[in-house]
Amino acid sequence: MSEINVVPYIDVMLVLLVIFMITAPLLTQGVKVELPQADAEPLPKEADEPLVVTVNREGEMFIDIGQDKDSPIDSDDLVKRVQVVLKHKPKTPIMVRGDAGVAYGRVVEAMVLLQAGGAPSVGLITEPPES
């Protein structure tokens, strides 16, 4: 009887595993934000991918679309980008991640800018409380 030689397949699998282990941490990007803790319901699974605006501890705003996700964005650009997204996908959920140490007024300012961009409603992202 003939047998299948699986050694080459194992070699290929191990090489792919190493490649994924090296590249996976590089794919994680974002702005460091310490979220407030609150007991809230998660978004439904069938919801579209939300557009997230982040306000860091220094009060700088970031948006998770476009080329410079890790660069602060000014008010005018934020409104324009939100308008473009909502023009193409009007049902896109809009969320705000505000650092726990940022002034409340700065988070409200981000929400006002999102409303000026056409967002019908804005949600806030929190972390679940530690048990």
Stockholm file with secondary structure:
# STOCKHOLM 1.0

chainA/1-131         MSEINVVPYIDVMLVLLVIFMITAPLLTQGVKVELPQADAEPLPKEADEPLVVTVNREGEMFIDIGQDKDSPIDSDDLVKRVQVVLKHKPKTPIMVRGDAGVAYGRVVEAMVLLQAGGAPSVGLITEPPES
#=GR chainA/1-131 SS CCCCCCHHHHHHHHHHHHHHHHHHHHHCCCCCCCCCBCCCCCCCTTSCCCEEEEECTTCCEEESSSSCTTSCCCHHHHHHHHHHHHHHCTTCCEEEEECTTSCHHHHHHHHHHHHHTTCSCCEECCBCCCC
#=GC SS_cons         CCCCCCHHHHHHHHHHHHHHHHHHHHHCCCCCCCCCBCCCCCCCTTSCCCEEEEECTTCCEEESSSSCTTSCCCHHHHHHHHHHHHHHCTTCCEEEEECTTSCHHHHHHHHHHHHHTTCSCCEECCBCCCC
//
